[in-house]
């Protein structure tokens, strides 16, 4: 009810400004452990949905998708709101400002968001330092934290593996798992790294730098079945812990829409189909995280039924409010 009252006010703000306002509120919660614990105890029940995946224990299968908290400023707040894990970032070796504004757009009639942020983040050193501060201050949540890594926009694509290595080496001590982002549509040439010949060296260097932390690979929703099969074969051969399906849907060829990546309801069916296809290929050899258009218990169950071990939310929070993960988690209890 509180969010229904606040949402009209937030939606009067430009989309990125509203996003920053929400993050500021989350950071306030995250910096006050007593408040985070009070919120968590008020909205969460003891869950009967604990998962053991990739050697990690997830209190519930509902995770925060990468992109919401790019600089890892509010992990304790995401736990307070009911998430069983969170993926923070995407983080690059060097800080970068991202693309010019405006770069985030809401489409309420479609329950969708389009963004072209371009990996705006404070850089691996700064994020790692803040996560270490949170750890020493007792502000780390009691659930897994994944860190999504990417390459800087100015890095030549032939040097991509080195960027993933550098970012992972810096961030791995603060991460429970590392996610390789080679599928954002908002960094030129990035999706070309999903090819079977390109992804292998990136996985190998990232795994070596991850210090035995599990490594996941995030894939695009547009991958055709043959290409999906090829990249999954490489993932299996290189021993990744799992695959995240999917990233946002590229809008470059969609008339009348700003260029970027679309998330939310229009992505739901395609993401679920990719999870179904991926599960048929990998069997039970690696984990699958389903992401795209999940905004209630029914869509969450459909993604689990399609073969996902865990799920992630992003756009659903914008339209349904910050307590959405707690509501979905109670549905699995």
HELIX and SHEET records of a PDB file:
HELIX    1   1 UNK A    2  UNK A   11  1                                  10    
HELIX    2   2 UNK A   15  UNK A   30  1                                  16    
HELIX    3   3 UNK A   33  UNK A   43  1                                  11    
HELIX    4   4 UNK A   75  UNK A   80  1                                   6    
HELIX    5   5 UNK A  108  UNK A  110  5                                   3    
HELIX    6   6 UNK A  124  UNK A  136  1                                  13    
HELIX    7   7 UNK A  157  UNK A  159  5                                   3    
HELIX    8   8 UNK A  160  UNK A  171  1                                  12    
HELIX    9   9 UNK A  172  UNK A  174  5                                   3    
HELIX   10  10 UNK A  190  UNK A  194  5                                   5    
HELIX   11  11 UNK A  196  UNK A  209  1                                  14    
HELIX   12  12 UNK A  225  UNK A  238  1                                  14    
HELIX   13  13 UNK A  265  UNK A  267  5                                   3    
HELIX   14  14 UNK A  268  UNK A  282  1                                  15    
HELIX   15  15 UNK A  297  UNK A  306  1                                  10    
HELIX   16  16 UNK A  315  UNK A  320  1                                   6    
HELIX   17  17 UNK A  324  UNK A  332  1                                   9    
SHEET    1   A 2 UNK A  51  UNK A  53  0                                        
SHEET    2   A 2 UNK A  56  UNK A  58 -1                                        
SHEET    1   B 9 UNK A  62  UNK A  64  0                                        
SHEET    2   B 9 UNK A  85  UNK A  91  1                                        
SHEET    3   B 9 UNK A 144  UNK A 149  1                                        
SHEET    4   B 9 UNK A 177  UNK A 181  1                                        
SHEET    5   B 9 UNK A 214  UNK A 219  1                                        
SHEET    6   B 9 UNK A 242  UNK A 245  1                                        
SHEET    7   B 9 UNK A 287  UNK A 291  1                                        
SHEET    8   B 9 UNK A 310  UNK A 313  1                                        
SHEET    9   B 9 UNK A  62  UNK A  64  1                                        
SHEET    1   C 4 UNK A 104  UNK A 107  0                                        
SHEET    2   C 4 UNK A 112  UNK A 115 -1                                        
SHEET    3   C 4 UNK A 261  UNK A 264 -1                                        
SHEET    4   C 4 UNK A 249  UNK A 250 -1                                        
END                                                                             
